[in-house]
Amino acid sequence: MNLPNKLTLLRVFMVPVFLLMMYLDIPFNLFWALVIFAAASITDAVDGHLARKHNLVTNFGKFMDPLADKVLVTSALICFLEMGYMGKFAAVAVIIIIAREFAVSGLRLITAGEGVVVAAGIWGKLKTAATMVTIVCILAMQGIIKEFDISASLCDTFNIIGIVLIWVCTVLTVFSGYTYINAYKGYINPKD
């Protein structure tokens, strides 16, 4: 197994550690979760860069890399939803994001049956990057709210910023899902 694929698997194994930090009742747990999430996110950029630079792109990597991202991101979003970090209608955003992930994963399964691997496109990468940055920002803001004595107005501002960021990610998620489905629609409804 090459280094980019090992980094992808490392990202998957970091998810339980991230979840543990989210739920541990210790000082600065959200900051520890942020560090773990950020490190996992960095492996996403590094593994892709190494795979392309050293011609180590594999079908395993094309399949597993986006799956590792999905596991990491959906874990964080579900935690945020449970902890009330995303405001009203947060479940709608999370359902839209997860539904898109199922749709694109289903598309990948369909095309794989035809011998075609759907690699991450530019809009999918942009969506992933924006979502990871959003999660880091929410972790930082909620960590500050939890650990420091800040004003109610700053708390409200942080919460509003988090909600706006989540909905921006949701819009990017829908658009990127549309681009995948549109690009590979011939595999969904093939003309025999």
C-alpha distance (Angstrom), angle and dihedral (degrees) to the residues before:
residue distance angle dihedral
M1 . . .
N2 3.80 . .
L3 3.82 125.9 .
P4 3.83 97.1 -102.3
N5 3.81 90.2 54.1
K6 3.82 90.8 47.5
L7 3.81 89.3 52.8
T8 3.80 89.5 50.8
L9 3.81 90.8 52.7
L10 3.81 89.9 46.2
R11 3.81 87.8 57.3
V12 3.81 90.0 54.8
F13 3.82 91.2 49.5
M14 3.81 90.7 49.9
V15 3.82 91.4 62.2
P16 3.84 96.0 78.4
V17 3.82 89.9 47.6
F18 3.81 89.6 50.4
L19 3.82 90.5 50.0
L20 3.79 91.5 48.3
M21 3.81 90.3 54.6
M22 3.82 91.1 48.0
Y23 3.79 91.8 56.7
L24 3.81 103.8 33.2
D25 3.77 111.6 106.5
I26 3.79 96.1 -135.9
P27 3.80 131.5 120.5
F28 3.80 113.7 -80.8
N29 3.81 93.4 5.7
L30 3.81 90.9 146.9
F31 3.79 90.9 53.3
W32 3.81 89.8 51.3
A33 3.79 88.6 49.0
L34 3.81 88.1 50.0
V35 3.82 91.6 52.7
I36 3.80 91.7 49.7
F37 3.80 92.8 45.3
A38 3.82 91.9 47.7
A39 3.82 91.3 48.8
A40 3.80 90.4 50.0
S41 3.81 90.0 48.3
I42 3.80 91.0 51.1
T43 3.81 90.0 54.6
D44 3.81 86.5 58.7
A45 3.80 91.8 59.1
V46 3.80 94.0 40.2
D47 3.81 97.2 48.5
G48 3.80 92.4 50.4
H49 3.80 92.6 46.6
L50 3.81 92.9 49.0
A51 3.80 92.9 45.6
R52 3.81 92.8 53.1
K53 3.81 96.6 38.7
H54 3.81 95.4 50.0
N55 3.82 96.7 33.1
L56 3.80 91.7 -113.8
V57 3.81 96.3 136.8
T58 3.80 109.4 140.4
N59 3.78 134.5 177.4
F60 3.81 87.0 -117.1
G61 3.81 89.4 56.7
K62 3.81 93.4 45.2
F63 3.80 89.1 53.3
M64 3.80 102.0 34.8
D65 3.83 99.4 42.0
P66 3.82 95.4 63.8
L67 3.82 89.9 40.3
A68 3.81 91.1 54.1
D69 3.81 89.0 50.3
K70 3.80 90.8 50.9
V71 3.81 93.0 50.8
L72 3.80 92.1 48.2
V73 3.80 96.5 45.1
T74 3.81 97.9 41.6
S75 3.82 90.0 48.4
A76 3.80 90.0 55.9
L77 3.81 94.4 43.9
I78 3.79 93.2 49.7
C79 3.81 90.1 49.5
F80 3.81 90.0 49.7
L81 3.78 90.4 49.3
E82 3.80 92.2 50.8
M83 3.80 92.2 46.1
G84 3.80 93.8 48.0
Y85 3.80 96.1 -118.5
M86 3.81 97.0 136.1
G87 3.80 106.5 54.9
K88 3.80 130.5 -131.9
F89 3.77 118.6 -16.9
A90 3.81 89.5 20.3
A91 3.79 89.7 134.2
V92 3.80 88.7 60.4
A93 3.81 91.4 56.2
V94 3.81 92.6 45.9
I95 3.82 92.4 47.9
I96 3.81 90.8 49.9
I97 3.81 91.2 49.2
I98 3.81 93.9 47.0
A99 3.83 92.5 43.8
R100 3.80 89.5 54.5
E101 3.80 89.8 50.3
F102 3.82 91.2 52.1
A103 3.81 91.0 47.0
V104 3.81 94.1 50.9
S105 3.82 91.6 43.2
G106 3.79 89.0 51.0
L107 3.79 89.6 49.6
R108 3.81 89.4 51.9
L109 3.81 90.1 52.6
I110 3.80 91.7 49.9
T111 3.79 93.9 49.1
A112 3.82 92.0 43.1
G113 3.80 87.1 60.9
E114 3.80 86.4 59.6
G115 3.80 92.7 47.5
V116 3.82 93.9 -104.0
V117 3.81 121.2 126.7
V118 3.81 114.6 -153.8
A119 3.78 105.0 -142.9
A120 3.79 121.4 -162.4
G121 3.80 110.5 -82.2
I122 3.78 128.0 -149.3
W123 3.83 94.0 -92.9
G124 3.79 91.3 48.6
K125 3.79 90.2 50.3
L126 3.81 91.2 47.5
K127 3.80 90.5 49.2
T128 3.80 91.0 49.5
A129 3.80 93.5 48.0
A130 3.81 92.8 47.0
T131 3.79 91.5 48.0
M132 3.80 93.0 49.0
V133 3.81 91.7 48.7
T134 3.82 89.2 48.0
I135 3.80 91.7 51.9
V136 3.82 91.5 49.3
C137 3.83 90.0 49.7
I138 3.81 92.7 48.9
L139 3.80 91.3 48.0
A140 3.81 90.5 50.2
M141 3.81 93.9 47.0
Q142 3.81 94.6 44.8
G143 3.81 89.9 45.6
I144 3.81 89.7 54.4
I145 3.81 91.0 47.7
K146 3.82 91.3 49.5
E147 3.80 99.4 43.0
F148 3.79 105.5 33.4
D149 3.76 135.7 54.1
I150 3.78 101.4 -116.3
S151 3.78 131.3 161.1
A152 3.78 122.3 -87.5
S153 3.81 89.8 -119.7
L154 3.82 91.3 56.4
C155 3.81 89.7 48.4
D156 3.80 89.2 52.0
T157 3.81 90.9 47.7
F158 3.81 91.7 50.8
N159 3.80 91.0 48.9
I160 3.82 92.2 49.6
I161 3.81 91.4 48.7
G162 3.82 89.6 51.2
I163 3.80 92.2 50.2
V164 3.82 92.7 48.6
L165 3.80 91.4 48.4
I166 3.81 92.3 50.4
W167 3.80 91.7 51.4
V168 3.81 92.0 47.4
C169 3.81 87.1 53.8
T170 3.79 90.1 47.9
V171 3.80 91.5 54.7
L172 3.82 90.8 47.8
T173 3.79 88.9 48.2
V174 3.80 92.6 54.3
F175 3.80 92.8 46.0
S176 3.81 94.2 47.6
G177 3.81 90.4 47.6
Y178 3.79 89.4 51.9
T179 3.82 91.4 51.5
Y180 3.83 91.7 52.9
I181 3.77 94.2 46.4
N182 3.80 92.5 44.9
A183 3.82 92.4 48.8
Y184 3.81 93.4 50.3
K185 3.82 101.2 30.3
G186 3.80 90.3 119.7
Y187 3.79 88.4 69.4
I188 3.80 93.2 50.3
N189 3.78 95.9 53.8
P190 3.80 106.0 14.6
K191 3.77 119.0 -168.1
D192 3.80 105.4 -127.2
